Amino acid sequence: MIILTGTRKGQAPSVASVYRALAEHEKKEEYSEAIETAHADFAAFQQRDHRPA
């Protein structure tokens, strides 16, 4: 693995960075359905808020 952006661009990430990235990915996978539902609910709320009276 190589870091693509930032001050450490072109270098290998630390072990801690790899673990953080894996944990973040796992969290997104675990709660992906809840996140999608929340986004859909928020979009519906915004549409309802912007309807003409």
mmCIF file of the N, C-alpha and C atoms, coordinates in Angstrom:
data_MODEL
# 
_entry.id   MODEL 
# 
loop_
_atom_site.group_PDB 
_atom_site.id 
_atom_site.type_symbol 
_atom_site.label_atom_id 
_atom_site.label_alt_id 
_atom_site.label_comp_id 
_atom_site.label_asym_id 
_atom_site.label_entity_id 
_atom_site.label_seq_id 
_atom_site.pdbx_PDB_ins_code 
_atom_site.Cartn_x 
_atom_site.Cartn_y 
_atom_site.Cartn_z 
_atom_site.occupancy 
_atom_site.B_iso_or_equiv 
_atom_site.pdbx_formal_charge 
_atom_site.auth_seq_id 
_atom_site.auth_comp_id 
_atom_site.auth_asym_id 
_atom_site.auth_atom_id 
_atom_site.pdbx_PDB_model_num 
ATOM 1   N N  . MET A 1 1  ? 0.835   -1.174 0.000  1.00 0.00 ? 1  MET A N  1 
ATOM 2   C CA . MET A 1 1  ? 0.000   0.000  0.000  1.00 0.00 ? 1  MET A CA 1 
ATOM 3   C C  . MET A 1 1  ? 0.882   1.241  0.000  1.00 0.00 ? 1  MET A C  1 
ATOM 4   N N  . ILE A 1 2  ? 0.388   2.239  -0.709 1.00 0.00 ? 2  ILE A N  1 
ATOM 5   C CA . ILE A 1 2  ? 1.093   3.505  -0.798 1.00 0.00 ? 2  ILE A CA 1 
ATOM 6   C C  . ILE A 1 2  ? 0.092   4.626  -0.542 1.00 0.00 ? 2  ILE A C  1 
ATOM 7   N N  . ILE A 1 3  ? 0.502   5.633  0.215  1.00 0.00 ? 3  ILE A N  1 
ATOM 8   C CA . ILE A 1 3  ? -0.333  6.801  0.476  1.00 0.00 ? 3  ILE A CA 1 
ATOM 9   C C  . ILE A 1 3  ? -0.324  7.661  -0.777 1.00 0.00 ? 3  ILE A C  1 
ATOM 10  N N  . LEU A 1 4  ? -1.527  8.041  -1.248 1.00 0.00 ? 4  LEU A N  1 
ATOM 11  C CA . LEU A 1 4  ? -1.641  8.769  -2.510 1.00 0.00 ? 4  LEU A CA 1 
ATOM 12  C C  . LEU A 1 4  ? -1.680  10.283 -2.363 1.00 0.00 ? 4  LEU A C  1 
ATOM 13  N N  . THR A 1 5  ? -2.051  10.786 -1.187 1.00 0.00 ? 5  THR A N  1 
ATOM 14  C CA . THR A 1 5  ? -2.147  12.233 -1.001 1.00 0.00 ? 5  THR A CA 1 
ATOM 15  C C  . THR A 1 5  ? -1.567  12.626 0.351  1.00 0.00 ? 5  THR A C  1 
ATOM 16  N N  . GLY A 1 6  ? -1.358  13.916 0.542  1.00 0.00 ? 6  GLY A N  1 
ATOM 17  C CA . GLY A 1 6  ? -0.912  14.411 1.835  1.00 0.00 ? 6  GLY A CA 1 
ATOM 18  C C  . GLY A 1 6  ? 0.590   14.510 1.960  1.00 0.00 ? 6  GLY A C  1 
ATOM 19  N N  . THR A 1 7  ? 1.034   14.792 3.177  1.00 0.00 ? 7  THR A N  1 
ATOM 20  C CA . THR A 1 7  ? 2.460   15.023 3.413  1.00 0.00 ? 7  THR A CA 1 
ATOM 21  C C  . THR A 1 7  ? 3.290   13.751 3.293  1.00 0.00 ? 7  THR A C  1 
ATOM 22  N N  . ARG A 1 8  ? 2.655   12.593 3.462  1.00 0.00 ? 8  ARG A N  1 
ATOM 23  C CA . ARG A 1 8  ? 3.386   11.319 3.361  1.00 0.00 ? 8  ARG A CA 1 
ATOM 24  C C  . ARG A 1 8  ? 3.151   10.631 2.014  1.00 0.00 ? 8  ARG A C  1 
ATOM 25  N N  . LYS A 1 9  ? 2.769   11.411 0.999  1.00 0.00 ? 9  LYS A N  1 
ATOM 26  C CA . LYS A 1 9  ? 2.490   10.882 -0.337 1.00 0.00 ? 9  LYS A CA 1 
ATOM 27  C C  . LYS A 1 9  ? 3.682   10.051 -0.836 1.00 0.00 ? 9  LYS A C  1 
ATOM 28  N N  . GLY A 1 10 ? 3.365   8.868  -1.349 1.00 0.00 ? 10 GLY A N  1 
ATOM 29  C CA . GLY A 1 10 ? 4.397   7.991  -1.887 1.00 0.00 ? 10 GLY A CA 1 
ATOM 30  C C  . GLY A 1 10 ? 5.021   7.058  -0.871 1.00 0.00 ? 10 GLY A C  1 
ATOM 31  N N  . GLN A 1 11 ? 4.654   7.191  0.400  1.00 0.00 ? 11 GLN A N  1 
ATOM 32  C CA . GLN A 1 11 ? 5.218   6.341  1.451  1.00 0.00 ? 11 GLN A CA 1 
ATOM 33  C C  . GLN A 1 11 ? 4.199   5.285  1.868  1.00 0.00 ? 11 GLN A C  1 
ATOM 34  N N  . ALA A 1 12 ? 4.678   4.287  2.564  1.00 0.00 ? 12 ALA A N  1 
ATOM 35  C CA . ALA A 1 12 ? 3.800   3.240  3.094  1.00 0.00 ? 12 ALA A CA 1 
ATOM 36  C C  . ALA A 1 12 ? 3.143   3.733  4.382  1.00 0.00 ? 12 ALA A C  1 
ATOM 37  N N  . PRO A 1 13 ? 1.872   3.377  4.598  1.00 0.00 ? 13 PRO A N  1 
ATOM 38  C CA . PRO A 1 13 ? 1.201   3.791  5.837  1.00 0.00 ? 13 PRO A CA 1 
ATOM 39  C C  . PRO A 1 13 ? 1.709   2.999  7.034  1.00 0.00 ? 13 PRO A C  1 
ATOM 40  N N  . SER A 1 14 ? 1.511   3.564  8.221  1.00 0.00 ? 14 SER A N  1 
ATOM 41  C CA . SER A 1 14 ? 1.902   2.856  9.439  1.00 0.00 ? 14 SER A CA 1 
ATOM 42  C C  . SER A 1 14 ? 0.892   1.739  9.710  1.00 0.00 ? 14 SER A C  1 
ATOM 43  N N  . VAL A 1 15 ? 1.253   0.841  10.581 1.00 0.00 ? 15 VAL A N  1 
ATOM 44  C CA . VAL A 1 15 ? 0.354   -0.248 10.955 1.00 0.00 ? 15 VAL A CA 1 
ATOM 45  C C  . VAL A 1 15 ? -0.924  0.316  11.569 1.00 0.00 ? 15 VAL A C  1 
ATOM 46  N N  . ALA A 1 16 ? -0.794  1.347  12.401 1.00 0.00 ? 16 ALA A N  1 
ATOM 47  C CA . ALA A 1 16 ? -1.967  1.960  13.025 1.00 0.00 ? 16 ALA A CA 1 
ATOM 48  C C  . ALA A 1 16 ? -2.903  2.544  11.976 1.00 0.00 ? 16 ALA A C  1 
ATOM 49  N N  . SER A 1 17 ? -2.354  3.160  10.944 1.00 0.00 ? 17 SER A N  1 
ATOM 50  C CA . SER A 1 17 ? -3.185  3.727  9.880  1.00 0.00 ? 17 SER A CA 1 
ATOM 51  C C  . SER A 1 17 ? -3.943  2.642  9.130  1.00 0.00 ? 17 SER A C  1 
ATOM 52  N N  . VAL A 1 18 ? -3.301  1.520  8.905  1.00 0.00 ? 18 VAL A N  1 
ATOM 53  C CA . VAL A 1 18 ? -3.964  0.405  8.226  1.00 0.00 ? 18 VAL A CA 1 
ATOM 54  C C  . VAL A 1 18 ? -5.120  -0.111 9.081  1.00 0.00 ? 18 VAL A C  1 
ATOM 55  N N  . TYR A 1 19 ? -4.887  -0.280 10.378 1.00 0.00 ? 19 TYR A N  1 
ATOM 56  C CA . TYR A 1 19 ? -5.949  -0.745 11.271 1.00 0.00 ? 19 TYR A CA 1 
ATOM 57  C C  . TYR A 1 19 ? -7.117  0.235  11.317 1.00 0.00 ? 19 TYR A C  1 
ATOM 58  N N  . ARG A 1 20 ? -6.817  1.540  11.363 1.00 0.00 ? 20 ARG A N  1 
ATOM 59  C CA . ARG A 1 20 ? -7.885  2.554  11.365 1.00 0.00 ? 20 ARG A CA 1 
ATOM 60  C C  . ARG A 1 20 ? -8.697  2.481  10.082 1.00 0.00 ? 20 ARG A C  1 
ATOM 61  N N  . ALA A 1 21 ? -8.014  2.338  8.950  1.00 0.00 ? 21 ALA A N  1 
ATOM 62  C CA . ALA A 1 21 ? -8.710  2.259  7.667  1.00 0.00 ? 21 ALA A CA 1 
ATOM 63  C C  . ALA A 1 21 ? -9.594  1.020  7.601  1.00 0.00 ? 21 ALA A C  1 
ATOM 64  N N  . LEU A 1 22 ? -9.096  -0.103 8.084  1.00 0.00 ? 22 LEU A N  1 
ATOM 65  C CA . LEU A 1 22 ? -9.896  -1.332 8.088  1.00 0.00 ? 22 LEU A CA 1 
ATOM 66  C C  . LEU A 1 22 ? -11.106 -1.202 9.009  1.00 0.00 ? 22 LEU A C  1 
ATOM 67  N N  . ALA A 1 23 ? -10.930 -0.582 10.167 1.00 0.00 ? 23 ALA A N  1 
ATOM 68  C CA . ALA A 1 23 ? -12.033 -0.397 11.107 1.00 0.00 ? 23 ALA A CA 1 
ATOM 69  C C  . ALA A 1 23 ? -13.096 0.532  10.509 1.00 0.00 ? 23 ALA A C  1 
ATOM 70  N N  . GLU A 1 24 ? -12.665 1.590  9.830  1.00 0.00 ? 24 GLU A N  1 
ATOM 71  C CA . GLU A 1 24 ? -13.605 2.519  9.211  1.00 0.00 ? 24 GLU A CA 1 
ATOM 72  C C  . GLU A 1 24 ? -14.395 1.820  8.104  1.00 0.00 ? 24 GLU A C  1 
ATOM 73  N N  . HIS A 1 25 ? -13.700 1.026  7.314  1.00 0.00 ? 25 HIS A N  1 
ATOM 74  C CA . HIS A 1 25 ? -14.368 0.290  6.237  1.00 0.00 ? 25 HIS A CA 1 
ATOM 75  C C  . HIS A 1 25 ? -15.392 -0.687 6.808  1.00 0.00 ? 25 HIS A C  1 
ATOM 76  N N  . GLU A 1 26 ? -15.012 -1.408 7.849  1.00 0.00 ? 26 GLU A N  1 
ATOM 77  C CA . GLU A 1 26 ? -15.918 -2.377 8.472  1.00 0.00 ? 26 GLU A CA 1 
ATOM 78  C C  . GLU A 1 26 ? -17.162 -1.683 9.022  1.00 0.00 ? 26 GLU A C  1 
ATOM 79  N N  . LYS A 1 27 ? -16.971 -0.527 9.632  1.00 0.00 ? 27 LYS A N  1 
ATOM 80  C CA . LYS A 1 27 ? -18.097 0.221  10.192 1.00 0.00 ? 27 LYS A CA 1 
ATOM 81  C C  . LYS A 1 27 ? -19.062 0.646  9.081  1.00 0.00 ? 27 LYS A C  1 
ATOM 82  N N  . LYS A 1 28 ? -18.521 1.120  7.963  1.00 0.00 ? 28 LYS A N  1 
ATOM 83  C CA . LYS A 1 28 ? -19.360 1.532  6.838  1.00 0.00 ? 28 LYS A CA 1 
ATOM 84  C C  . LYS A 1 28 ? -20.125 0.350  6.260  1.00 0.00 ? 28 LYS A C  1 
ATOM 85  N N  . GLU A 1 29 ? -19.469 -0.788 6.170  1.00 0.00 ? 29 GLU A N  1 
ATOM 86  C CA . GLU A 1 29 ? -20.124 -1.988 5.645  1.00 0.00 ? 29 GLU A CA 1 
ATOM 87  C C  . GLU A 1 29 ? -21.230 -2.459 6.585  1.00 0.00 ? 29 GLU A C  1 
ATOM 88  N N  . GLU A 1 30 ? -20.962 -2.413 7.870  1.00 0.00 ? 30 GLU A N  1 
ATOM 89  C CA . GLU A 1 30 ? -21.907 -2.906 8.870  1.00 0.00 ? 30 GLU A CA 1 
ATOM 90  C C  . GLU A 1 30 ? -23.170 -2.050 8.915  1.00 0.00 ? 30 GLU A C  1 
ATOM 91  N N  . TYR A 1 31 ? -23.012 -0.753 8.748  1.00 0.00 ? 31 TYR A N  1 
ATOM 92  C CA . TYR A 1 31 ? -24.139 0.166  8.880  1.00 0.00 ? 31 TYR A CA 1 
ATOM 93  C C  . TYR A 1 31 ? -24.574 0.779  7.547  1.00 0.00 ? 31 TYR A C  1 
ATOM 94  N N  . SER A 1 32 ? -24.188 0.172  6.430  1.00 0.00 ? 32 SER A N  1 
ATOM 95  C CA . SER A 1 32 ? -24.479 0.762  5.130  1.00 0.00 ? 32 SER A CA 1 
ATOM 96  C C  . SER A 1 32 ? -25.981 0.926  4.891  1.00 0.00 ? 32 SER A C  1 
ATOM 97  N N  . GLU A 1 33 ? -26.785 -0.047 5.315  1.00 0.00 ? 33 GLU A N  1 
ATOM 98  C CA . GLU A 1 33 ? -28.233 0.047  5.129  1.00 0.00 ? 33 GLU A CA 1 
ATOM 99  C C  . GLU A 1 33 ? -28.810 1.201  5.947  1.00 0.00 ? 33 GLU A C  1 
ATOM 100 N N  . ALA A 1 34 ? -28.355 1.368  7.161  1.00 0.00 ? 34 ALA A N  1 
ATOM 101 C CA . ALA A 1 34 ? -28.838 2.457  8.013  1.00 0.00 ? 34 ALA A CA 1 
ATOM 102 C C  . ALA A 1 34 ? -28.439 3.812  7.426  1.00 0.00 ? 34 ALA A C  1 
ATOM 103 N N  . ILE A 1 35 ? -27.238 3.896  6.877  1.00 0.00 ? 35 ILE A N  1 
ATOM 104 C CA . ILE A 1 35 ? -26.782 5.146  6.272  1.00 0.00 ? 35 ILE A CA 1 
ATOM 105 C C  . ILE A 1 35 ? -27.634 5.484  5.054  1.00 0.00 ? 35 ILE A C  1 
ATOM 106 N N  . GLU A 1 36 ? -27.905 4.500  4.200  1.00 0.00 ? 36 GLU A N  1 
ATOM 107 C CA . GLU A 1 36 ? -28.738 4.727  3.022  1.00 0.00 ? 36 GLU A CA 1 
ATOM 108 C C  . GLU A 1 36 ? -30.146 5.166  3.422  1.00 0.00 ? 36 GLU A C  1 
ATOM 109 N N  . THR A 1 37 ? -30.703 4.536  4.435  1.00 0.00 ? 37 THR A N  1 
ATOM 110 C CA . THR A 1 37 ? -32.039 4.896  4.905  1.00 0.00 ? 37 THR A CA 1 
ATOM 111 C C  . THR A 1 37 ? -32.046 6.329  5.440  1.00 0.00 ? 37 THR A C  1 
ATOM 112 N N  . ALA A 1 38 ? -31.028 6.695  6.192  1.00 0.00 ? 38 ALA A N  1 
ATOM 113 C CA . ALA A 1 38 ? -30.942 8.045  6.732  1.00 0.00 ? 38 ALA A CA 1 
ATOM 114 C C  . ALA A 1 38 ? -30.842 9.081  5.616  1.00 0.00 ? 38 ALA A C  1 
ATOM 115 N N  . HIS A 1 39 ? -30.059 8.779  4.578  1.00 0.00 ? 39 HIS A N  1 
ATOM 116 C CA . HIS A 1 39 ? -29.937 9.706  3.449  1.00 0.00 ? 39 HIS A CA 1 
ATOM 117 C C  . HIS A 1 39 ? -31.274 9.849  2.730  1.00 0.00 ? 39 HIS A C  1 
ATOM 118 N N  . ALA A 1 40 ? -31.982 8.746  2.531  1.00 0.00 ? 40 ALA A N  1 
ATOM 119 C CA . ALA A 1 40 ? -33.284 8.792  1.861  1.00 0.00 ? 40 ALA A CA 1 
ATOM 120 C C  . ALA A 1 40 ? -34.294 9.574  2.700  1.00 0.00 ? 40 ALA A C  1 
ATOM 121 N N  . ASP A 1 41 ? -34.300 9.352  3.991  1.00 0.00 ? 41 ASP A N  1 
ATOM 122 C CA . ASP A 1 41 ? -35.212 10.076 4.881  1.00 0.00 ? 41 ASP A CA 1 
ATOM 123 C C  . ASP A 1 41 ? -34.921 11.574 4.863  1.00 0.00 ? 41 ASP A C  1 
ATOM 124 N N  . PHE A 1 42 ? -33.645 11.932 4.867  1.00 0.00 ? 42 PHE A N  1 
ATOM 125 C CA . PHE A 1 42 ? -33.270 13.339 4.856  1.00 0.00 ? 42 PHE A CA 1 
ATOM 126 C C  . PHE A 1 42 ? -33.673 13.995 3.539  1.00 0.00 ? 42 PHE A C  1 
ATOM 127 N N  . ALA A 1 43 ? -33.482 13.290 2.421  1.00 0.00 ? 43 ALA A N  1 
ATOM 128 C CA . ALA A 1 43 ? -33.874 13.828 1.120  1.00 0.00 ? 43 ALA A CA 1 
ATOM 129 C C  . ALA A 1 43 ? -35.384 14.037 1.068  1.00 0.00 ? 43 ALA A C  1 
ATOM 130 N N  . ALA A 1 44 ? -36.144 13.090 1.587  1.00 0.00 ? 44 ALA A N  1 
ATOM 131 C CA . ALA A 1 44 ? -37.601 13.221 1.624  1.00 0.00 ? 44 ALA A CA 1 
ATOM 132 C C  . ALA A 1 44 ? -38.007 14.392 2.499  1.00 0.00 ? 44 ALA A C  1 
ATOM 133 N N  . PHE A 1 45 ? -37.339 14.576 3.606  1.00 0.00 ? 45 PHE A N  1 
ATOM 134 C CA . PHE A 1 45 ? -37.626 15.688 4.511  1.00 0.00 ? 45 PHE A CA 1 
ATOM 135 C C  . PHE A 1 45 ? -37.363 17.023 3.822  1.00 0.00 ? 45 PHE A C  1 
ATOM 136 N N  . GLN A 1 46 ? -36.247 17.109 3.090  1.00 0.00 ? 46 GLN A N  1 
ATOM 137 C CA . GLN A 1 46 ? -35.919 18.346 2.384  1.00 0.00 ? 46 GLN A CA 1 
ATOM 138 C C  . GLN A 1 46 ? -36.954 18.648 1.300  1.00 0.00 ? 46 GLN A C  1 
ATOM 139 N N  . GLN A 1 47 ? -37.399 17.636 0.568  1.00 0.00 ? 47 GLN A N  1 
ATOM 140 C CA . GLN A 1 47 ? -38.393 17.842 -0.472 1.00 0.00 ? 47 GLN A CA 1 
ATOM 141 C C  . GLN A 1 47 ? -39.699 18.321 0.137  1.00 0.00 ? 47 GLN A C  1 
ATOM 142 N N  . ARG A 1 48 ? -40.088 17.742 1.249  1.00 0.00 ? 48 ARG A N  1 
ATOM 143 C CA . ARG A 1 48 ? -41.322 18.121 1.924  1.00 0.00 ? 48 ARG A CA 1 
ATOM 144 C C  . ARG A 1 48 ? -41.233 19.569 2.417  1.00 0.00 ? 48 ARG A C  1 
ATOM 145 N N  . ASP A 1 49 ? -40.042 19.956 2.859  1.00 0.00 ? 49 ASP A N  1 
ATOM 146 C CA . ASP A 1 49 ? -39.825 21.303 3.383  1.00 0.00 ? 49 ASP A CA 1 
ATOM 147 C C  . ASP A 1 49 ? -39.886 22.369 2.293  1.00 0.00 ? 49 ASP A C  1 
ATOM 148 N N  . HIS A 1 50 ? -39.565 22.014 1.053  1.00 0.00 ? 50 HIS A N  1 
ATOM 149 C CA . HIS A 1 50 ? -39.487 22.988 -0.031 1.00 0.00 ? 50 HIS A CA 1 
ATOM 150 C C  . HIS A 1 50 ? -40.727 23.008 -0.935 1.00 0.00 ? 50 HIS A C  1 
ATOM 151 N N  . ARG A 1 51 ? -41.769 22.304 -0.557 1.00 0.00 ? 51 ARG A N  1 
ATOM 152 C CA . ARG A 1 51 ? -43.019 22.331 -1.349 1.00 0.00 ? 51 ARG A CA 1 
ATOM 153 C C  . ARG A 1 51 ? -43.698 23.690 -1.209 1.00 0.00 ? 51 ARG A C  1 
ATOM 154 N N  . PRO A 1 52 ? -44.305 24.165 -2.312 1.00 0.00 ? 52 PRO A N  1 
ATOM 155 C CA . PRO A 1 52 ? -45.065 25.421 -2.195 1.00 0.00 ? 52 PRO A CA 1 
ATOM 156 C C  . PRO A 1 52 ? -46.291 25.223 -1.330 1.00 0.00 ? 52 PRO A C  1 
ATOM 157 N N  . ALA A 1 53 ? -46.647 26.221 -0.561 1.00 0.00 ? 53 ALA A N  1 
ATOM 158 C CA . ALA A 1 53 ? -47.788 26.136 0.359  1.00 0.00 ? 53 ALA A CA 1 
ATOM 159 C C  . ALA A 1 53 ? -49.103 26.334 -0.321 1.00 0.00 ? 53 ALA A C  1 
# 
